[in-house]
Structures are given as C-alpha cells and as structure tokens.
C-alpha cells in the first residue's frame, strides 16, 4: 500500500529585522510640532504656518486636520491670526515683516539652527566672510543666508565648489554648515577648504546637529549587517535622504526611502535575510510601528532593537505658549 503524505504549505519565511536606535523625532522637530498644537489650543483654528513645519507629509496632514493652514509666504496670511515659522528657520526679513504688520508670530526654528544663525552673525561682525556648506534652496540654507547681507556668505555644496571657491579680496574666512548634512560629506568638503585656507578652524562634532549625527551612526551599523535598509521619511527631508546614502556607503546591498509602509515594494525583500529599519528626524514613531506590523504580516520576523545613543535633549517652548 502506498501512503501519501500531504504536503503542507510552508509557513512565513524567517526574517531578522534590526531597528535603529535612535530614530524618528528629534527634540527640534518635537518642539516645532508642539508649538503648532499648543497655538491651536490657545488661539483656536486657523493657525497659519509659513512653509511645512517639518518635512513630513504625515505630520503636515495631521496638523491640517487640526486646523493649521500651511502657506508659502506671509502675504498669504491675514494680519489677525497667529502664524508659526517652520523648524528650518527664516530670513531676518520674515519676522521684521510680521512685526511691521503687528502680527502675532511664533518662531519654531530649531534652537540648533538658531545657534548657526548666531554664529554667522558673530563671524560677520568680526569681519569674516562666511562659507556655508549646504544645499541650495533648502529652507534652512535660505534662512541662514537671510541673516546677513547677500555678499557676506558663499554657499558651498560640493567638494568641487570647495576647490573653485575664491576668497573675496583679503577677507578672513569662517564656515557654517546646514545641520542635516551627511557628516562624512561635510568632513570631505571641510578638508578641502582647510587645505586651501589653513586659517579655517578644525571641524567640531557639534557643527552637524546631534540628532543627525546619532541617526547616521545608527544607520552605519545597520548598513554593515543588513542586505536592505528601509528609511521612513519624506523625499524633501534632507536628513532622511542622507540616511539612505549613509546606509549604502556602510555596505547595505540596497537602501530605500519610503513615506510609510504602503510604499514598500515587497519584492525588494527577495533574498533578504536581515532587514534594517530606521526613520528620519521628522518621521513619527507610529510609521515605524505600522511598517513592522506590515513586515510581520508577511514574514516570521524577529525584531531586534540595535544598541545606540539614547537621547534626552529637550527644548523649551516659546513663553507665549507657556504663560
């Protein structure tokens, strides 16, 4: 007698998921979102916000549903409603215009970006020409360059820019950086500038914000041991885009930027045994949780939280909202 053993379908494929630490919201982003939320509580809707408060579609849509109105410029705001300036900072002309119109405004600029503004003004007052390392058109760069006269700052985006930059006359030089850049790229640009202009100071760890540095270090660890790294963040989020680049440089076979779990093409995981997951500094933790749930629905997933820097930084809210 022949006995046939039924073939049972195989269970979900095993997958190791490494979760980066730290990930997601930084203190500056958390503060900026709280400013909009508290303003809505205190003054009622609508509260106007100049530009996206942070670069994340989900955050912006949630605040819109609460009554926030996002606009490009102050010209789009009425005089009699509060307006919030985004976490990326604004040129000096923006608060000056708001004061002239007697508007109630709340500045949600990240304190670490404000620190760059203060340093730029200090260098300018000392007669130094400022070399700003950053990406043209990014709101943070626009805000920093808008602190000073146009001829006081030169923007450097690449190593090639650093090689061709010419000192204006016999001016002394100083430098500043966009806070969300790749630590490694910035170091390469600064090394080029220092070779050509030895009087420039040595780079300091704090030139790139602590949150950017910590998240990039965490992703380097993922890249060294994961075939695929998924970064949750919006395409216009500089720090999220940099995380994808850092993961690839660290050794990941592939790295992808996705807004949320719905954007994952699951064929990306073919042949992947270890998946890394992280989120940019403006991405909510719930998006990570949703992605892990989606992974668990398809795989026998073991989720391991990587050891990393534990952040405890907090920033105070404006006095107008705490009085």
N, C-alpha and C positions, 0 to 999 in steps of 0.2 A: 504494500500500500504506500502510495506517495503522499506525504504530508506537506502541504503548502503553508509556509509561514507568511502571514500577511506582512507587507512592507508598510510600516508606519511612516508618515511624513516626518522628516527631521524637524526638530524644534528650531527656534530662532538661533541664528549664528552668534557665537560669543563675540563680544567687543569690549575692549578696555577703553574707558573714557577718562581722560585726565582733565581736571578742571583747574584752570589757572587761578592762583592767588598772588596778588589782588586782581580784581576785575571789576568792570562796571563803574558806577558812580564814584567820582572823586568829591572832595569837600567843596570845591568851587562850583561844580555842577549842582550838587545838593543844595547849596546856599541859593543859587540863582533860581532854581525851581521853587524853593520855599518862598522866595521874595514875591514871585508871581502869585502863588497860592495865598500868602498872607495878605497881599494887596487886594485880591478878590474878596477875601473875608472882611477886610476892614472897610473898603470903599465900595464894594459891590461891583457887578459887571455893568459895562465892559471896562476892563483894564487893557490899555494898549501896550504892545511890546514891540520895540524897534528891532527888527530882524528876529530870527529864530533865537529864543532864549538860550538854547544849546542845540547842537547839531544832532538831533534825533527826531525822526518822524513821529514815533510813538509818543514821546513826551509832548511834542507840539500839538498833536491831535487831542491828547487828553486835556491839555490846558485850554485849547479852543472850546472843547465841550463844557468846560467850567466857566467860560465867559471871557477868556483872553482873546484879543484881536491882534494879529501879527501884521505889522506894516513894514514897508521898506524905509520910509523916512518920516521925520517929524511933520512934514507937510501933510501927511495922511492922518494926523491925529487932531482931534478937537482940543481947544485950549482948556476945557473944563473937566477933562478926565485924566486920571493918573497914567503915566507912561513909564515903562521899565526899559532900561538899556540892557542889552544882552551880556552874557558872561564873557564875551570875547573882547569887550572894551569898545570905546567910541572915540573919534577925534574930539579935541577940545571944543570945536565949533558946535557940537551937538548939545552939550549941557548949556553952553553960552546962549544958544538959540532958545532952549527951553526956559532959561531964566528970563530972557527978554520977553517971552510970551507969557511969563508968570504961570508956567505950567507946574503941576506937582509931578516931580520925576523921582524915580528910584533907580539907583545905579547898581546893577547886578554884576558889574565887572569882577571877575575872579581876583582876589587880592594878590595872587601871584602875577597876574597880568598887570595890575596896578603898580606892583613893585618894578616891573620892567619900565613902565611909564616914568616913574620917579627917577630911576637910574638914568634913563635917556635925558631927562631934563637936567639932571645933575651934571652929566658929561657936557651937555650943550652949554650950560652956564660956565663951565670951566674952559670953554673954547675948543672942545674936541669935536671932530666930525665923527658921526656915528655910523658904523657899518652894521646894518640889521640883517641877520640871517633868518630867512623865512620865505614864505610862498606868496607871490604877488596876488593881490585880490582877496586873500583870506581876511575875514573881518578883524582878526587880532592884529594882523600886519597893518591894515588900513587904520585901525585905532592907534597903534603905536606911532606910525608915521605922522598921524594927525596931531600929535602932541607938540610938534616943533615945526619951524619953517621948512618948506619943501627942500631947500638946499642944505639942510642940516643933517640929512640921513640919506645913505645909499643902501638900496636893497640888494642883497647877495642871495641868490637862490641855489647856486651850484658851485662845484669846485672850479669849473671853467670861469664863472663870474669872479671868483676869488683871484684867479690867475690874471684876469684882464683889468681888474679894478685899479683905478688911478687915484692916488691921494690928491684931494683938492688943494692945490698950492702947497704950502708948507704946514698945513693943519696937523695938529696932533690927532691921533685916532683912538676911538673906543669901539666896543662892539656890544650888541644886544641880540637876543635870539627870541624867535617865536617859541612859546613854551611847549608846543605839542609836536616838535620835530623828532625825527629819529636821532637818538643820542649818538649813534655811530656816524651818521651822515654829517651831523653838526661838528663832530670832532675832526672829521676829514677836512671840512671847509675851514675850520679854525686853524688847523695845522698848516694849511696852505697860506692863509693870511699871516700867520706868525712867522713863517719862513720869509715872507716878503716884507713884513713890518714887525720886526722883533720887539718893538716897544709895547705891542698889544699884551694885555695881561694874560696869564695862563687861564684856561677854562676852569670854571668851578662847577661842581656837581649840581649846584642849585640853579645854574643857567637854564636848564630844562626842568620843568616842574617835577616835583617829587612823584606825582601820580603817573605822569608819562614815563618817567624812568622806571618806576616799580613795575608797571604793566609790561613794558618792553623786556625787562629782565625776566619776568614770569613767562613771557612768550618765548624767549630764547630757550628756556628749559623745556617747554613743550616741543619746540621745533627740533630739539636734539633727539627726541624719543617718539615722535608721532609721525605717521605717514601723512595725515591730513590734520590741519588746524582750521577750525571754523571760528571766525571773529564776528561777533554780533555788533553791528554799528551801521550808521548811515554813510552813504558814499561821500557826503560833504563833510564828514567828520575827519579832520586831519589826523588826530591821534589813532583813530580806528584803522585808517588806511595804512598808517605806519606799522601797525601791529601785523598786518598781512605781510608786509615787506620784511619785517624782522623775523617772522616765523620761517619764511623761505630761506633767508640768509643763514639761519641757525641750523638748517638741514631738513626741514619738512619737505616731503615729496610734493605736497600741494597745500595751499592755504587759500581760503575764500572768505570774502566779506559778504555777510547777509544781514538784511534788516531784521529778520526773525526766522522762525522755523519753517514758515511757508515757502521761503525762498531756497531751501535746501534741495538740490537735485541728488536724490539718494544713490544715483549711480556713481557719484563721487566717492562713495564708501566701498565700492567694489575692490576687493583685495586689501582693504584697510583693517588692521587688527587693533591699532591703537589710535584713537581719535582725541585730539586736543580741542578744548572749547574755552573761549575767553570772550570778553566784551569790552568795547571801548569805554572811555571815561564818561560818556554821556548816555550810555545804554542802561535801562532799568534791569534789575536782577530778575524780574518776572520773565523777561525774554529768554534768559538763560534757563530758567526752570521749564519754560514751555519747550525749549529745544531738547532738554534732557528727557522730558516726557515723550517727545516725538521719537527720540532715539530708542528709548526703552520699549516703545510700541513695536519696533521693527527688529530689535536685537536683544540678545541676552546680555545686557550691558552691566558691567561692573564700573561704577563711578568712583573715582579716586580724586580727592582734593589735593592738589600739589601743595607742598610747603612753600611759603613765600612771605614777603613782608606784610605784617599786619599794620594797617593804617589806622591812626587815631586822630588825625588832623580834623579840626572843625573851624569854621569861620563864623564870626558874629553877623547877625542880620543888621540892616540899617536901623538907626534909632527910631525913625518914623514908624517902624512896624513893631517895635517892642515897647514903646511908651504906653 
